[in-house]
Amino acid sequence: MAETSTVPVSRPFNFRLAAGIPIGIMVLLLIFDPTAVDYFLANLFYVPGQGFIGAHSYWLETVLHDRAKQVVIILAVLFAVGFAASWVVASLRPWRRTLGYIVLAMGLSTGIITPLKNLTQVQCPWSLSDFGGVETHTPLLSHRAPSLKPGLCWPGGHAATGFSLLALFFALRDRKPRAARVALAVALGLGVLFSLGRMMQGAHFLSHNVWTLLIDWLICLACYRWLLYRPQPAAVPAGAAVNT
C-alpha cells in the first residue's frame, strides 16, 4: 500500500522534555568540570613516549574520518538536490518541506561547529603537555593560557558529521515511525563511533563530543518544531454550541 506524503498532523511529542534534558546536561557540564573524566578516558588511549594509539591509524584517519565524512557530505548534497528539484518535479513537491528541513538541520548542525571552535579556542588533547604536546589545559569557561597556536577542538567537528543525521529521525517520525527509530539509532551510532575514533587519535576529549551531540540535537529539534511539527487540533468540548 502506497504511503501518502501528506501529513495533516504530527505524532505527539514532548518538546519540553526533549529540550529540557539536553539543556539540563549542558548546565551540569558547565557547573561540574568534566576534566577528570576526560583525562581518565584520554589516558586509556595514550602511551607515554609514543602518543595516542590511533594517531597513525589508516582505518581511523582515512576510512573513519575522511571517507565517512565524504559519504555524509554526499548524502547532504543529494538531499539539497532533491529539495531544489522539488520545485520542478511534481512527485517531489509534497516532500519539499521535509527535504528543506533536512538540508537546513544538517547544515546548521555541522556549520555551527567552526564558529564555536574559533570562539572557544579549546586545545586538543594531542596539543597538551600532559599528552606529549606543549599547550596548557584550561576548562571550557576558563581564561585561555597564552599560546601561539589557539586550539580549535571544542566542540567535536567529526562527531557533528554523525550527529547531524539526527535530522533524519525528525524528518521521518511523522511519516515512518519505524524508519525514524532506525535513523535515530544510526545517527547516534555513527556519532559515537566517530567520537570514539577521534578520541583514540587524541583529537578530542569525551566532553567535546557530548557537547556536539547536545548542540546538534537541539538544532534538529528546533528546526523540526519550526518547519515540520503540526500539533493536534484543540479538542472542542462536548456540547459546545457553535455561533453562526
C-alpha positions in Angstrom: 0.0 0.0 0.0 1.4 3.3 -1.0 2.1 5.8 1.7 0.5 9.2 1.5 3.1 12.0 1.5 0.7 14.5 3.2 0.9 14.6 6.9 -2.1 16.5 8.4 -0.9 16.4 12.0 2.2 15.2 13.8 2.5 12.4 16.3 2.5 13.7 19.9 5.9 15.0 21.1 7.0 16.3 24.4 9.2 19.3 23.4 9.7 20.4 27.0 11.3 17.1 27.8 13.2 16.8 24.6 14.7 20.2 25.1 14.9 20.2 28.9 17.1 17.1 29.2 19.9 18.3 26.9 19.8 21.8 28.3 20.0 20.3 31.8 23.0 18.2 30.9 24.6 21.4 29.4 24.1 23.2 32.7 25.7 20.3 34.6 28.7 20.2 32.3 29.2 23.9 33.0 28.8 23.6 36.8 30.8 20.4 37.2 34.1 20.4 35.3 34.4 17.1 33.3 38.2 17.3 33.1 38.7 14.3 35.4 36.6 12.1 33.3 38.1 13.4 30.1 41.6 12.8 31.3 40.8 9.3 32.6 39.5 8.2 29.2 42.2 10.0 27.2 44.8 8.2 29.2 43.3 4.9 28.1 44.3 5.7 24.6 47.7 7.3 25.3 51.0 5.6 25.6 53.7 7.8 27.2 56.6 8.4 24.8 54.6 7.1 21.9 51.4 9.2 21.7 47.8 8.3 21.1 47.3 4.7 19.9 45.2 5.9 16.9 47.4 8.7 15.8 48.7 6.9 12.7 45.8 4.5 12.1 44.8 4.3 8.4 41.4 3.0 9.5 40.7 5.8 11.9 42.1 8.6 9.8 41.4 7.7 6.1 38.4 5.5 6.4 36.5 6.5 9.6 37.4 10.2 9.3 38.0 11.2 5.7 35.8 8.7 3.8 33.0 8.6 6.3 32.8 12.4 6.3 32.7 12.4 2.5 29.8 9.9 2.5 27.7 12.1 4.8 28.5 15.2 2.7 27.4 13.4 -0.5 24.2 12.4 1.3 23.6 16.0 2.3 24.2 17.2 -1.2 21.7 14.6 -2.5 19.1 16.0 -0.1 19.9 19.5 -1.3 19.5 18.4 -4.9 16.2 16.8 -4.1 15.0 20.0 -2.4 15.9 22.0 -5.4 14.3 19.5 -7.8 11.1 19.6 -5.8 10.3 23.0 -7.4 10.1 21.4 -10.8 9.5 17.7 -10.2 5.8 17.1 -9.3 6.4 13.9 -7.4 8.9 15.6 -5.0 6.7 18.6 -4.2 4.8 17.0 -1.3 8.3 16.3 0.2 9.7 19.8 -0.3 9.3 21.0 3.3 10.8 17.7 4.6 13.7 17.9 2.3 14.2 21.6 3.1 14.2 20.7 6.8 16.9 18.0 6.4 19.1 20.4 4.4 18.7 23.2 7.0 19.1 21.0 10.1 22.1 19.1 8.8 23.7 22.4 7.5 23.3 24.1 10.8 24.4 21.1 12.8 27.7 21.0 11.0 28.1 24.6 10.1 27.9 25.9 13.6 31.0 23.9 14.7 33.7 26.0 13.1 32.4 29.3 14.6 32.2 27.7 18.0 35.8 26.4 17.7 37.1 29.8 16.8 35.1 31.4 19.6 36.2 29.0 22.4 39.8 28.1 21.2 39.9 25.0 23.4 43.1 22.9 22.9 43.0 19.3 21.6 44.4 16.5 23.8 47.3 15.9 21.5 48.4 19.5 21.9 48.5 19.4 25.7 51.7 18.9 27.7 50.0 16.1 29.6 49.9 14.1 26.3 53.2 15.0 24.7 52.3 18.5 23.4 53.3 21.9 24.7 49.9 23.6 25.5 48.2 24.0 28.9 44.8 22.6 29.5 42.1 25.1 30.5 38.4 24.2 31.2 35.8 25.5 28.8 34.8 28.6 30.6 38.3 29.5 31.9 40.6 32.1 30.6 42.9 30.5 27.9 46.5 30.1 28.7 48.8 32.1 26.4 49.6 30.3 23.2 51.0 30.9 19.8 48.5 28.4 18.4 45.0 28.7 19.8 43.1 25.5 20.0 40.2 24.6 17.6 38.8 21.5 19.3 35.5 22.4 21.0 33.0 21.1 20.1 33.9 18.0 18.1 33.7 18.5 14.4 33.8 15.0 13.2 31.2 13.9 15.8 28.9 16.5 14.2 29.1 14.7 10.9 27.4 11.7 12.5 25.1 13.5 14.9 23.8 15.8 12.1 21.9 12.7 10.9 19.6 13.2 13.8 17.7 15.3 11.3 16.6 12.2 9.6 14.9 11.0 12.8 12.8 14.1 13.0 12.1 14.1 9.2 10.7 10.6 9.4 9.0 10.4 12.8 5.6 11.6 11.5 5.6 9.6 8.3 7.5 6.4 9.1 8.0 5.9 12.8 9.8 2.7 12.5 12.3 4.1 9.9 12.7 7.1 12.2 13.8 4.9 15.1 16.3 3.2 12.8 17.6 6.7 11.7 17.9 7.7 15.3 20.0 4.6 16.1 22.2 5.1 13.0 22.8 8.8 13.8 23.7 8.1 17.5 25.7 5.0 16.5 27.8 6.9 13.9 28.2 9.9 16.1 29.5 7.8 18.9 31.8 5.8 16.5 33.2 9.0 15.0 33.7 10.4 18.5 35.5 7.4 19.8 37.7 7.3 16.7 38.8 10.9 17.3 39.3 10.3 21.0 41.6 7.4 20.1 43.6 9.8 17.9 43.9 12.4 20.6 41.8 15.0 18.7 39.0 15.4 21.3 38.0 14.7 24.8 34.7 12.9 25.6 33.1 16.2 26.8 33.8 17.8 23.4 31.7 15.2 21.7 29.0 15.2 24.3 28.6 18.9 23.7 28.3 18.2 20.0 25.5 15.7 20.5 23.6 18.1 22.7 24.0 21.1 20.4 23.0 19.1 17.3 20.0 17.6 19.0 18.7 21.0 20.0 19.3 22.4 16.5 17.4 19.5 14.8 14.7 19.7 17.4 14.2 23.5 16.9 14.1 23.2 13.2 11.6 20.3 13.5 9.3 22.4 15.7 9.6 25.4 13.3 9.2 23.6 9.9 7.6 20.2 10.3 5.6 19.9 13.5 1.9 20.1 13.1 0.2 19.8 16.5 -3.1 18.1 17.0 -6.0 20.5 16.8 -7.5 21.6 20.1 -10.4 19.4 21.2 -13.9 21.0 21.1 -15.7 20.4 24.4 -18.7 18.1 24.1 -22.0 20.0 23.7 -20.3 23.3 22.9 -22.5 25.4 20.7 -21.3 27.0 17.5 -22.5 30.5 16.9 -23.4 31.3 13.4 
